[in-house]
């Protein structure tokens, strides 16, 4: 999806989320206006019990709210879930074919590489891990033999059996 299409999709998503948010806010305001005491000048007075409770909730981290208070917050979030599900489903439909294609390409490449490695192995150009380990062990044994020979030779100044002594 190019940048212009992404921007258009995000613009649509923002509008859809804003519509849900407005619905949520309007519902809250309707509730608030119903519980408040109207004054002659049009102002609304929030009853003290609600003010005390809401101030406590404002100062309380979500994790420390009561289960009923957390459930009330979850109810508000659930308004957004249908749109989130729809967006995830659309993304899944758009990207699943790409994921399947990528998986198929990896399998093809793996198969091609395996065939190439087998051909190179038959030519003696590539060796297996076991062959690498056997060669490394043989090389290590040769190096130890050379070190032992140098340690025991008069040219090296060493004397056999004096390992580690100076």
ZIJO-V195726 format. One record per pair of residues at least 6 apart in sequence whose ideal C-beta (glycine too) atoms are under 8 Angstrom apart, sorted by the first residue. I is the first residue (numbers start at 1). J is the second residue. D is the distance in Angstrom with one decimal. If there is no record, write none. Layout:
i = <I	I>
j = <J	J>
d = <D	D>
This chain:
i = <1	1	13	13	16	17	17	20	20	20	23	24	24	32	32	33	35	35	35	36	36	36	36	37	37	37	38	38	39	57	57	62	62	65	117	120	121	121	127	150	150	151	151	151	151	152	152	152>
j = <9	94	83	87	83	80	83	79	80	83	79	76	79	44	46	44	46	47	50	44	45	46	47	44	45	47	44	45	45	65	69	70	73	73	126	126	127	128	135	156	158	158	160	162	163	158	159	160>
d = <7.3	7.5	7.7	6.5	5.4	6.9	6.6	5.4	5.7	6.5	7.0	6.0	5.7	7.5	7.4	6.4	7.4	6.5	6.3	3.7	5.9	5.4	7.3	7.0	4.4	6.9	5.9	7.9	6.3	6.8	6.4	6.6	6.8	7.4	5.6	3.8	6.9	6.8	7.4	4.5	6.9	4.2	6.9	8.0	6.7	6.2	7.1	3.8>
